[in-house]
Amino acid sequence: MGDDNKGKKDKELDKKLCKLAKGDFLTDSLKEYKALVGKGKYLCRKCGRVAGRKKNLCKAEAL
């Protein structure tokens, strides 16, 4: 059962931050969300969010 939950979270981490923030990911998985934004290298030109990986933003631009 734990492995199924880990696989689900791994799939969630590949999604865009905009989509994750609209769902329950931010409240249910704050630690994982912090890992996505903690070492920000890219800024989304659409929503202003920052992430460490380009693939987690809609319109990523290097900082």
N, C-alpha and C positions, 0 to 999 in steps of 0.2 A: 504494500500500500504506500509506503514512503517513497519508493522509486517512481510510482505513477505521479505523485505530487511533485517530485523533483523534475520530471520530464515536462510537466505542465508549466512549471516556473521557468524552465529553460526556454520553452517556446514563447512565453510571455516576454522574456528579455530581448527577443529578436524583433518585437513589435515597436512601432513608433511611440514616442513618449506621449504624443497627443492622445492616441488611442488608449494607452495605459492609464492616463490621468482621468479619462472619462469613465473608466470602469472602477472596480474595487481594488485594483492592484496597489495603488498608493496607500490605502488604509490597511490592506491585508498583508502587504509585503514591503513595508517601509525600508527595511534593511537592504533588500534587493534594489529598490528604487534609488536609494542613496548611492549604491554601487554604480548605477548607470550614470548618475549626474555628478558624482564626487570628484572625478578627475576630468572635468569638462575640457574638451579640445575643439568642440564644434558648437555653433550657435544656429538655431533654427530661425531663418529669416521670416517665417510665417507667424510663429507663436512666441518666439523669444526664449524658448527653453534651451538649456545647455546639456550636452551629453559627451561622454568620452568616445563614443563610436558614431560614426557618420550615419550608419544604417538605422539608428534610433531616432532620427529627425526627418521631418518631411522635406525641408529645404535647407539642408546643412551647408554651412560655410565655416571654414577654419577660423579659429579665433586669432 
